[in-house]
């Protein structure tokens, strides 16, 4: 009985070790996959009605946040945090573009988006695209969002809460996580600007 128990424990241990090795190997490959390009070309409409493309940003580092105006917490908090960071950066903030790309083009018209952004730093640029354009951009940035029905017959959006930091060449550098420490956030933005 004892031998059977030890044998069973031994088999479980071997399976566990094999599992760890397999996950570790996949993790290494996953790391290579995770380091694939983040970001890509785009041409979207700003909240003022102009067109902004990735080509227009060449030579300027930029921060990208995907969200929506009816967001109850994450989006206004993130935009407020970015507004405070821009203020703390002082004149250096003018060397950075902050983009707020709506994932809810059904409700977020340029006018509505412009009104919403009036509560934040005026340097934050709202961007709107078609469902197809946004879906392609979401794939390029490895960003996630989905429409979630609410009990009142409306909907909300689940979405990625990170800010993507892109260098002056449009290459991915880092992210700012939701609720990240203000000093860490500021340090990341300073590094991004200084390139």
Residue frames as a rotation matrix with the C-alpha (Angstrom) as fourth column:
UNK 1
0.574 0.819 0.000 0.00
0.819 -0.574 0.000 0.00
0.000 0.000 -1.000 0.00
UNK 2
0.503 -0.473 -0.723 2.81
0.127 -0.787 0.603 2.34
-0.855 -0.395 -0.336 0.99
UNK 3
-0.576 -0.753 0.318 4.75
0.389 0.089 0.917 1.47
-0.719 0.652 0.242 -2.16
UNK 4
-0.110 0.639 0.761 1.68
0.986 -0.024 0.162 2.21
0.122 0.769 -0.628 -4.29
UNK 5
0.811 0.414 -0.412 1.27
0.506 -0.851 0.142 5.54
-0.292 -0.324 -0.900 -2.55
UNK 6
0.079 -0.879 -0.470 4.95
0.028 -0.469 0.883 6.42
-0.997 -0.083 -0.013 -3.06
UNK 7
-0.604 -0.265 0.752 4.72
0.693 0.292 0.659 5.32
-0.395 0.919 0.007 -6.69
UNK 8
0.353 0.833 0.426 1.64
0.928 -0.371 -0.043 7.48
0.122 0.411 -0.904 -7.23
UNK 9
0.754 -0.147 -0.641 3.33
0.178 -0.893 0.414 10.48
-0.633 -0.426 -0.647 -5.59
UNK 10
-0.312 -0.948 0.063 6.42
0.233 -0.012 0.972 9.85
-0.921 0.318 0.224 -7.73
UNK 11
-0.345 0.274 0.898 4.33
0.938 0.144 0.316 9.81
-0.042 0.951 -0.306 -10.93
UNK 12
0.746 0.664 -0.046 2.53
0.665 -0.747 0.016 13.01
-0.024 -0.043 -0.999 -9.91
UNK 13
0.427 -0.677 -0.600 5.89
0.066 -0.638 0.767 14.67
-0.902 -0.367 -0.228 -9.17
UNK 14
-0.567 -0.664 0.487 7.29
0.505 0.187 0.843 13.62
-0.651 0.724 0.229 -12.55
UNK 15
0.056 0.689 0.723 4.20
0.982 -0.167 0.084 14.91
0.178 0.706 -0.686 -14.34
UNK 16
0.841 0.256 -0.476 4.47
0.409 -0.878 0.250 18.18
-0.354 -0.405 -0.843 -12.42
UNK 17
-0.033 -0.942 -0.333 8.15
0.091 -0.335 0.938 18.60
-0.995 0.001 0.096 -13.32
UNK 18
-0.573 -0.122 0.810 7.42
0.774 0.243 0.585 17.78
-0.268 0.962 -0.045 -16.96
UNK 19
0.471 0.842 0.263 4.59
0.877 -0.478 -0.039 20.31
0.093 0.249 -0.964 -16.89
UNK 20
0.647 -0.310 -0.696 6.85
0.147 -0.845 0.513 23.02
-0.748 -0.435 -0.502 -15.47
UNK 21
-0.466 -0.876 0.121 9.50
0.246 0.003 0.969 22.28
-0.850 0.482 0.214 -18.11
UNK 22
-0.319 0.432 0.844 6.88
0.948 0.142 0.285 22.35
0.003 0.891 -0.455 -20.86
UNK 23
0.773 0.618 -0.143 5.39
0.628 -0.778 0.031 25.60
-0.092 -0.114 -0.989 -19.62
UNK 24
0.299 -0.755 -0.583 8.87
0.088 -0.587 0.805 27.05
-0.950 -0.292 -0.109 -19.23
UNK 25
-0.650 -0.525 0.549 9.72
0.549 0.176 0.817 26.10
-0.526 0.833 0.174 -22.81
UNK 26
0.082 0.763 0.641 6.44
0.963 -0.225 0.146 27.53
0.256 0.606 -0.754 -24.06
UNK 27
0.736 0.171 -0.655 7.05
0.462 -0.833 0.302 30.61
-0.494 -0.526 -0.692 -21.94
UNK 28
-0.294 -0.909 -0.295 10.36
0.206 -0.361 0.909 31.17
-0.933 0.206 0.294 -23.69
UNK 29
-0.692 0.118 0.712 8.69
0.721 0.066 0.690 30.80
0.034 0.991 -0.131 -27.06
UNK 30
0.421 0.906 -0.034 5.80
0.902 -0.414 0.121 32.88
0.096 -0.082 -0.992 -25.78
UNK 31
0.275 -0.418 -0.866 8.31
0.354 -0.793 0.495 35.55
-0.894 -0.443 -0.070 -24.80
UNK 32
-0.809 -0.562 0.173 9.56
0.331 -0.192 0.924 35.60
-0.486 0.804 0.341 -28.38
UNK 33
-0.311 0.784 0.538 5.98
0.864 -0.003 0.504 35.83
0.397 0.621 -0.676 -29.59
UNK 34
0.538 0.538 -0.648 5.23
0.790 -0.590 0.166 38.52
-0.293 -0.602 -0.743 -27.00
UNK 35
-0.156 -0.683 -0.714 8.12
0.242 -0.727 0.643 40.57
-0.958 -0.073 0.278 -28.33
UNK 36
-0.307 0.136 0.942 6.58
0.952 0.041 0.305 40.67
0.003 0.990 -0.142 -31.82
UNK 37
-0.873 -0.161 0.460 5.82
0.267 -0.948 0.175 44.12
0.408 0.276 0.870 -33.10
UNK 38
-0.048 0.843 -0.536 3.33
0.905 -0.190 -0.380 46.21
-0.422 -0.503 -0.754 -31.16
UNK 39
-0.047 0.107 -0.993 1.94
-0.161 -0.982 -0.098 49.17
-0.986 0.155 0.064 -33.06
UNK 40
-0.393 -0.060 0.918 1.39
0.828 0.410 0.381 49.82
-0.400 0.910 -0.111 -36.72
UNK 41
-0.965 -0.013 0.263 0.14
0.164 -0.811 0.562 52.26
0.206 0.585 0.784 -39.32
UNK 42
-0.166 0.962 -0.219 -3.12
0.907 0.061 -0.416 54.13
-0.387 -0.267 -0.882 -38.84
UNK 43
-0.931 0.065 0.360 -5.08
0.091 -0.912 0.400 57.08
0.354 0.405 0.843 -40.16
UNK 44
-0.289 0.826 -0.484 -7.93
0.957 0.268 -0.114 58.17
0.036 -0.496 -0.868 -37.89
UNK 45
0.099 0.441 0.892 -10.17
0.328 -0.861 0.389 61.18
0.939 0.254 -0.230 -37.37
UNK 46
-0.875 -0.430 -0.225 -9.36
0.367 -0.285 -0.885 63.48
0.316 -0.857 0.407 -34.44
UNK 47
-0.197 0.831 -0.521 -11.98
0.910 -0.043 -0.413 64.94
-0.365 -0.555 -0.747 -32.12
UNK 48
-0.265 0.076 -0.961 -11.57
-0.110 -0.993 -0.048 68.24
-0.958 0.093 0.272 -34.03
UNK 49
0.759 0.649 0.047 -12.41
-0.078 0.162 -0.984 66.55
-0.646 0.743 0.174 -37.35
UNK 50
0.251 -0.761 -0.599 -8.86
-0.965 -0.244 -0.094 66.52
-0.075 0.602 -0.795 -38.73
UNK 51
0.913 -0.064 -0.403 -7.00
-0.037 0.971 -0.238 63.40
0.406 0.232 0.884 -39.84
UNK 52
0.291 -0.856 0.427 -4.03
-0.929 -0.145 0.341 62.09
-0.230 -0.496 -0.837 -37.88
UNK 53
0.858 -0.083 -0.506 -1.82
-0.153 0.901 -0.407 59.25
0.489 0.427 0.760 -39.10
UNK 54
0.742 -0.659 -0.123 1.21
0.505 0.429 0.749 57.45
-0.441 -0.618 0.651 -37.77
UNK 55
0.089 -0.714 0.695 3.23
0.924 -0.201 -0.325 59.30
0.372 0.671 0.642 -40.46
UNK 56
0.513 0.189 0.837 2.25
0.020 -0.978 0.209 62.62
0.858 -0.090 -0.505 -38.86
UNK 57
0.973 -0.074 0.217 3.84
-0.220 -0.034 0.975 61.42
-0.065 -0.997 -0.049 -35.61
UNK 58
0.568 -0.823 -0.020 7.24
0.711 0.502 -0.492 60.51
0.415 0.266 0.870 -37.08
UNK 59
-0.338 -0.809 0.481 9.92
0.294 -0.576 -0.762 62.11
0.894 -0.117 0.433 -34.94
UNK 60
-0.273 0.328 0.904 7.61
-0.819 -0.572 -0.039 62.49
0.505 -0.752 0.425 -31.94
UNK 61
-0.965 0.012 -0.264 7.18
0.141 0.869 -0.475 59.92
0.223 -0.495 -0.840 -29.14
UNK 62
-0.317 0.919 0.234 3.57
-0.732 -0.394 0.555 59.18
0.603 0.004 0.798 -28.31
UNK 63
-0.915 0.170 0.366 1.37
-0.192 0.615 -0.765 57.43
-0.355 -0.770 -0.530 -25.77
UNK 64
-0.543 0.740 -0.397 -1.70
-0.452 0.141 0.881 55.45
0.708 0.658 0.258 -26.87
UNK 65
-0.859 0.380 0.343 -4.69
-0.189 0.388 -0.902 54.60
-0.476 -0.840 -0.261 -24.70
UNK 66
-0.705 0.683 -0.190 -7.75
0.035 0.301 0.953 52.67
0.708 0.665 -0.236 -25.93
UNK 67
-0.846 0.453 -0.280 -10.97
0.342 0.058 -0.938 53.55
-0.409 -0.890 -0.204 -24.11
UNK 68
-0.381 0.781 0.494 -14.41
0.648 -0.155 0.746 55.11
0.660 0.604 -0.447 -24.40
UNK 69
-0.668 0.045 0.742 -16.26
-0.259 -0.950 -0.176 58.13
0.697 -0.310 0.646 -23.06
UNK 70
0.406 0.891 0.204 -18.99
-0.586 0.083 0.806 56.20
0.701 -0.447 0.555 -21.20
UNK 71
-0.112 -0.570 -0.814 -16.33
0.378 0.733 -0.565 54.37
0.919 -0.371 0.134 -19.18
UNK 72
0.804 0.595 0.012 -17.18
0.211 -0.304 0.929 54.69
0.557 -0.744 -0.370 -15.48
UNK 73
0.897 -0.437 -0.070 -13.69
0.009 -0.141 0.990 54.54
-0.442 -0.889 -0.122 -13.95
UNK 74
0.256 -0.897 0.360 -10.63
0.749 0.419 0.513 53.34
-0.611 0.138 0.780 -15.88
UNK 75
0.097 -0.219 0.971 -10.76
0.912 -0.372 -0.175 55.85
0.399 0.902 0.164 -18.74
UNK 76
0.778 0.176 0.603 -11.39
0.035 -0.971 0.238 59.06
0.627 -0.164 -0.762 -16.79
UNK 77
0.861 -0.509 -0.009 -8.84
0.029 0.031 0.999 58.01
-0.508 -0.860 0.042 -14.17
UNK 78
0.159 -0.833 0.529 -6.20
0.882 0.361 0.303 57.22
-0.444 0.419 0.792 -16.81
UNK 79
0.238 -0.021 0.971 -6.84
0.715 -0.673 -0.190 60.45
0.657 0.740 -0.145 -18.71
UNK 80
0.954 0.090 0.286 -6.67
-0.126 -0.746 0.654 62.41
0.272 -0.660 -0.700 -15.47
UNK 81
0.626 -0.777 0.062 -3.40
0.335 0.340 0.879 60.67
-0.704 -0.529 0.473 -14.52
UNK 82
0.007 -0.611 0.791 -1.96
1.000 0.025 0.010 61.47
-0.026 0.791 0.611 -17.96
UNK 83
0.618 0.275 0.737 -3.12
0.346 -0.936 0.059 65.07
0.706 0.218 -0.674 -17.62
UNK 84
0.957 -0.290 0.028 -1.30
-0.133 -0.349 0.927 65.38
-0.259 -0.891 -0.373 -14.30
UNK 85
0.307 -0.885 0.350 1.81
0.685 0.461 0.565 63.78
-0.661 0.067 0.747 -15.80
UNK 86
0.211 -0.182 0.960 1.77
0.863 -0.426 -0.271 66.24
0.458 0.886 0.067 -18.72
UNK 87
0.886 0.151 0.438 1.56
-0.047 -0.911 0.410 69.10
0.461 -0.384 -0.800 -16.24
UNK 88
0.790 -0.609 0.074 4.47
0.004 0.125 0.992 67.69
-0.613 -0.783 0.101 -14.21
UNK 89
0.269 -0.705 0.656 6.58
0.925 0.379 0.028 67.28
-0.268 0.599 0.754 -17.34
UNK 90
0.104 -0.188 -0.977 6.41
0.107 -0.974 0.199 71.03
-0.989 -0.125 -0.081 -17.86
UNK 91
0.205 -0.052 -0.977 7.73
-0.830 -0.538 -0.146 72.26
-0.519 0.841 -0.154 -21.24
UNK 92
-0.820 -0.568 0.067 8.92
-0.466 0.732 0.497 68.72
-0.331 0.376 -0.865 -22.07
UNK 93
-0.222 0.828 0.515 5.28
0.215 0.557 -0.802 67.65
-0.951 -0.067 -0.301 -22.40
UNK 94
0.501 0.403 -0.766 5.14
-0.570 -0.512 -0.643 69.51
-0.651 0.759 -0.026 -25.73
UNK 95
-0.412 -0.724 -0.554 7.59
-0.911 0.302 0.283 66.91
-0.037 0.621 -0.783 -27.09
UNK 96
-0.945 0.173 0.279 5.04
0.112 0.968 -0.223 64.12
-0.308 -0.180 -0.934 -26.51
UNK 97
-0.455 0.868 -0.200 1.66
-0.713 -0.220 0.666 63.28
0.534 0.446 0.719 -28.05
UNK 98
-0.842 0.313 0.439 -1.02
-0.145 0.653 -0.744 61.53
-0.519 -0.690 -0.504 -25.99
UNK 99
-0.660 0.590 -0.466 -3.68
-0.548 0.047 0.835 59.71
0.514 0.806 0.292 -28.01
UNK 100
-0.556 0.616 0.557 -7.05
-0.352 0.433 -0.830 58.54
-0.753 -0.658 -0.024 -26.70
UNK 101
-0.827 0.234 -0.512 -8.48
-0.443 0.291 0.848 56.09
0.347 0.928 -0.137 -29.24
UNK 102
-0.148 0.856 0.495 -12.15
-0.908 0.081 -0.411 55.30
-0.392 -0.510 0.765 -28.69
UNK 103
-0.995 -0.087 0.056 -13.23
-0.066 0.949 0.308 51.68
-0.080 0.303 -0.950 -28.92
UNK 104
-0.287 0.958 -0.007 -16.88
0.683 0.200 -0.703 52.81
-0.672 -0.206 -0.712 -29.02
UNK 105
-0.985 -0.175 -0.008 -17.33
0.118 -0.698 0.707 54.65
-0.129 0.695 0.708 -32.35
UNK 106
-0.341 0.935 0.100 -21.07
0.792 0.228 0.566 53.97
0.506 0.273 -0.818 -32.17
UNK 107
0.635 0.607 -0.477 -21.48
0.772 -0.502 0.390 56.57
-0.003 -0.616 -0.788 -29.40
UNK 108
0.153 -0.678 -0.718 -18.23
0.464 -0.593 0.659 58.53
-0.873 -0.434 0.224 -29.50
UNK 109
0.743 0.116 0.659 -18.67
0.644 -0.393 -0.656 61.04
0.183 0.912 -0.366 -32.30
UNK 110
-0.305 -0.894 0.329 -15.94
0.715 -0.443 -0.541 63.66
0.629 0.070 0.774 -32.79
UNK 111
-0.066 0.357 0.932 -18.17
-0.302 -0.897 0.322 66.27
0.951 -0.260 0.167 -31.14
UNK 112
0.892 0.453 -0.001 -18.97
-0.161 0.320 0.934 64.09
0.423 -0.832 0.358 -28.14
UNK 113
0.462 -0.811 -0.360 -15.36
0.852 0.518 -0.075 63.03
0.247 -0.272 0.930 -27.79
UNK 114
-0.351 -0.582 0.733 -14.22
0.390 -0.803 -0.451 66.67
0.851 0.127 0.509 -27.96
UNK 115
0.361 0.580 0.731 -16.68
-0.492 -0.547 0.677 67.64
0.792 -0.604 0.088 -25.23
UNK 116
0.943 -0.012 -0.334 -15.51
0.242 0.711 0.660 64.74
0.229 -0.703 0.673 -23.05
UNK 117
0.143 -0.987 -0.078 -11.83
0.921 0.161 -0.355 65.58
0.363 -0.021 0.932 -23.47
UNK 118
0.192 0.010 0.981 -12.54
-0.010 -1.000 0.012 69.17
0.981 -0.012 -0.192 -22.39
UNK 119
0.952 0.201 0.231 -12.21
-0.234 -0.009 0.972 67.90
0.197 -0.980 0.038 -18.81
UNK 120
0.640 -0.766 0.060 -8.58
0.621 0.561 0.547 66.85
-0.453 -0.313 0.835 -19.36
UNK 121
-0.215 -0.814 -0.540 -5.31
0.123 -0.571 0.812 68.31
-0.969 0.108 0.223 -20.61
UNK 122
0.620 0.562 -0.547 -6.00
-0.401 -0.371 -0.837 70.00
-0.674 0.739 -0.005 -23.97
UNK 123
-0.238 -0.789 -0.567 -2.96
-0.950 0.067 0.305 68.29
-0.202 0.611 -0.765 -25.50
UNK 124
-0.579 0.113 0.808 -4.70
0.004 0.991 -0.135 64.89
-0.816 -0.075 -0.574 -25.36
UNK 125
-0.607 0.291 -0.740 -5.94
-0.794 -0.254 0.552 64.01
-0.027 0.923 0.385 -28.84
UNK 126
-0.005 0.697 0.717 -9.10
-0.320 0.678 -0.661 61.95
-0.947 -0.232 0.220 -29.27
UNK 127
-0.754 -0.293 -0.588 -9.19
-0.647 0.172 0.743 59.59
-0.117 0.940 -0.320 -32.24
UNK 128
0.169 0.883 0.439 -12.08
-0.430 0.467 -0.773 57.82
-0.887 -0.058 0.459 -33.94
UNK 129
-0.803 -0.366 -0.470 -12.13
-0.580 0.300 0.758 55.21
-0.136 0.881 -0.453 -36.70
UNK 130
0.172 0.835 -0.522 -14.49
-0.831 0.408 0.379 52.76
0.530 0.369 0.764 -38.32
UNK 131
0.758 0.165 0.631 -15.09
-0.522 0.734 0.434 49.37
-0.391 -0.659 0.642 -36.72
UNK 132
0.904 -0.421 0.077 -12.77
0.381 0.709 -0.593 47.80
0.195 0.565 0.801 -39.32
UNK 133
0.286 -0.828 0.482 -10.00
-0.174 -0.539 -0.824 50.36
0.942 0.152 -0.298 -38.78
UNK 134
0.247 -0.136 0.959 -10.20
-0.954 -0.210 0.216 49.95
0.172 -0.968 -0.182 -35.02
UNK 135
0.935 0.117 0.334 -10.20
-0.189 0.963 0.193 46.16
-0.299 -0.244 0.923 -35.23
UNK 136
0.666 -0.744 0.056 -7.00
0.405 0.297 -0.865 46.26
0.627 0.598 0.499 -37.30
UNK 137
0.071 -0.628 0.775 -5.40
-0.513 -0.689 -0.512 48.75
0.856 -0.361 -0.371 -34.91
UNK 138
0.605 0.235 0.760 -6.40
-0.790 0.296 0.537 46.58
-0.098 -0.926 0.365 -31.95
UNK 139
0.953 -0.298 0.056 -4.62
0.303 0.936 -0.178 43.62
0.001 0.186 0.983 -33.54
UNK 140
0.377 -0.855 0.357 -1.55
0.201 -0.301 -0.932 45.74
0.904 0.423 0.058 -34.24
UNK 141
-0.141 -0.398 0.906 -1.37
-0.726 -0.581 -0.368 46.93
0.673 -0.710 -0.207 -30.62
UNK 142
-0.598 0.010 -0.802 -2.44
0.329 0.915 -0.234 43.60
0.731 -0.404 -0.550 -29.11
UNK 143
-0.857 0.408 0.316 -5.23
-0.510 -0.577 -0.638 45.58
-0.078 -0.708 0.702 -27.41
UNK 144
-0.767 0.616 -0.182 -8.49
0.584 0.787 0.199 43.96
0.265 0.046 -0.963 -26.36
UNK 145
-0.776 0.629 0.043 -12.03
-0.534 -0.621 -0.574 45.23
-0.334 -0.468 0.818 -26.09
UNK 146
-0.785 0.618 -0.049 -15.54
0.485 0.661 0.573 43.83
0.386 0.426 -0.818 -26.27
UNK 147
-0.456 0.748 0.482 -19.07
-0.624 -0.655 0.426 45.15
0.634 -0.106 0.766 -25.98
UNK 148
-0.903 0.174 -0.392 -20.88
0.389 0.716 -0.579 43.93
0.181 -0.676 -0.715 -22.86
UNK 149
-0.153 0.931 0.333 -24.69
0.176 -0.306 0.936 44.30
0.972 0.202 -0.117 -22.63
UNK 150
-0.973 -0.078 0.218 -26.07
-0.187 -0.293 -0.938 45.92
0.137 -0.953 0.271 -19.46
UNK 151
-0.672 0.737 -0.072 -29.35
0.656 0.548 -0.519 45.19
-0.343 -0.396 -0.851 -17.66
UNK 152
-0.119 0.650 -0.751 -30.91
0.010 -0.755 -0.655 48.48
-0.993 -0.086 0.083 -18.81
UNK 153
0.739 0.417 0.529 -30.63
0.466 0.251 -0.848 47.45
-0.487 0.874 -0.009 -22.46
UNK 154
0.791 -0.539 -0.290 -27.49
-0.611 -0.718 -0.334 49.49
-0.028 0.441 -0.897 -23.10
UNK 155
0.761 -0.606 -0.232 -23.90
0.524 0.785 -0.329 48.34
0.382 0.129 0.915 -23.10
UNK 156
0.716 -0.694 -0.077 -20.48
-0.476 -0.566 0.674 49.01
-0.511 -0.446 -0.735 -21.69
UNK 157
0.682 -0.560 -0.470 -17.03
-0.324 0.345 -0.881 48.02
0.656 0.753 0.054 -22.96
UNK 158
0.775 -0.621 0.116 -14.42
0.190 0.404 0.895 45.77
-0.603 -0.671 0.431 -21.39
UNK 159
0.876 -0.468 0.113 -11.01
-0.021 -0.271 -0.962 46.88
0.481 0.841 -0.248 -22.63
UNK 160
0.103 -0.947 -0.306 -7.24
0.870 0.234 -0.434 46.87
0.482 -0.222 0.847 -22.15
UNK 161
0.913 0.316 -0.260 -6.35
0.409 -0.719 0.561 49.36
-0.009 -0.619 -0.786 -19.42
UNK 162
0.105 -0.964 -0.244 -2.68
0.739 -0.089 0.668 49.98
-0.666 -0.251 0.703 -20.26
UNK 163
0.824 -0.044 -0.565 -1.14
-0.337 -0.839 -0.427 53.00
-0.455 0.542 -0.707 -21.96
UNK 164
0.607 -0.617 0.501 1.24
0.774 0.602 -0.196 52.02
-0.180 0.507 0.843 -24.78
UNK 165
0.533 -0.526 -0.663 4.43
-0.219 -0.843 0.492 54.07
-0.817 -0.117 -0.564 -25.01
UNK 166
0.699 -0.226 0.678 5.85
0.702 0.396 -0.592 54.44
-0.135 0.890 0.436 -28.52
UNK 167
-0.127 -0.846 -0.518 9.16
0.551 -0.495 0.672 56.08
-0.825 -0.200 0.529 -29.42
UNK 168
-0.013 0.075 -0.997 9.81
-0.452 -0.890 -0.061 58.73
-0.892 0.450 0.046 -32.06
UNK 169
-0.819 -0.295 -0.493 10.16
-0.572 0.342 0.746 56.00
-0.052 0.892 -0.449 -34.70
UNK 170
0.124 0.974 -0.190 6.81
-0.934 0.179 0.310 54.46
0.336 0.139 0.932 -33.77
UNK 171
-0.296 -0.298 -0.908 8.36
-0.041 0.953 -0.300 51.47
0.954 -0.052 -0.294 -32.00
UNK 172
0.767 0.632 -0.108 6.90
0.005 0.163 0.987 50.06
0.642 -0.757 0.122 -28.81
UNK 173
-0.281 -0.884 0.374 8.95
-0.409 -0.242 -0.880 50.90
0.868 -0.401 -0.294 -25.70
UNK 174
-0.986 -0.029 -0.167 6.87
0.147 0.340 -0.929 50.18
0.084 -0.940 -0.331 -22.59
UNK 175
-0.038 0.993 0.109 3.44
0.457 -0.080 0.886 50.39
0.889 0.083 -0.451 -20.99
UNK 176
-0.816 0.024 0.577 1.97
-0.506 -0.511 -0.695 52.34
0.279 -0.859 0.429 -18.13
UNK 177
-0.673 0.568 -0.474 -0.31
0.578 0.804 0.141 50.09
0.461 -0.179 -0.869 -16.11
UNK 178
0.216 0.845 0.489 -3.64
0.065 -0.512 0.857 51.24
0.974 -0.153 -0.165 -14.71
UNK 179
0.970 0.230 0.080 -3.08
-0.039 -0.178 0.983 52.74
0.241 -0.957 -0.164 -11.27
UNK 180
0.281 -0.942 -0.181 0.69
0.793 0.334 -0.509 52.69
0.540 -0.001 0.842 -11.64
UNK 181
0.222 -0.288 -0.931 2.64
0.813 -0.472 0.340 54.76
-0.538 -0.833 0.129 -9.12
UNK 182
0.964 0.253 -0.086 2.77
0.174 -0.838 -0.518 58.42
-0.203 0.484 -0.851 -10.29
UNK 183
0.358 -0.901 -0.244 6.55
-0.618 -0.424 0.662 58.65
-0.700 -0.086 -0.709 -9.92
UNK 184
-0.355 -0.429 0.831 7.03
0.278 0.800 0.532 55.50
-0.893 0.420 -0.165 -12.02
UNK 185
0.511 0.643 0.570 4.61
0.772 -0.053 -0.633 56.81
-0.377 0.764 -0.524 -14.63
UNK 186
0.910 -0.184 -0.372 6.45
-0.244 -0.962 -0.120 60.12
-0.336 0.200 -0.920 -14.81
UNK 187
-0.040 -0.988 0.148 9.85
-0.444 0.150 0.883 58.41
-0.895 -0.031 -0.445 -15.04
UNK 188
-0.142 0.054 0.988 8.64
0.672 0.738 0.057 56.25
-0.726 0.673 -0.141 -17.95
UNK 189
0.818 0.505 0.276 7.35
0.549 -0.539 -0.639 59.32
-0.174 0.674 -0.718 -19.79
UNK 190
0.645 -0.666 -0.376 10.62
-0.530 -0.744 0.408 61.20
-0.551 -0.063 -0.832 -19.23
UNK 191
-0.298 -0.761 0.577 12.60
-0.028 0.611 0.791 58.24
-0.954 0.220 -0.203 -20.58
UNK 192
0.227 0.491 0.841 10.28
0.836 0.345 -0.427 58.10
-0.500 0.800 -0.332 -23.59
UNK 193
0.973 0.181 -0.144 10.73
0.107 -0.905 -0.412 61.79
-0.205 0.386 -0.900 -24.33
UNK 194
0.386 -0.907 -0.168 14.49
-0.665 -0.400 0.631 61.72
-0.639 -0.132 -0.758 -23.88
UNK 195
0.877 0.095 -0.472 14.70
-0.441 0.551 -0.709 58.65
0.193 0.829 0.525 -26.13
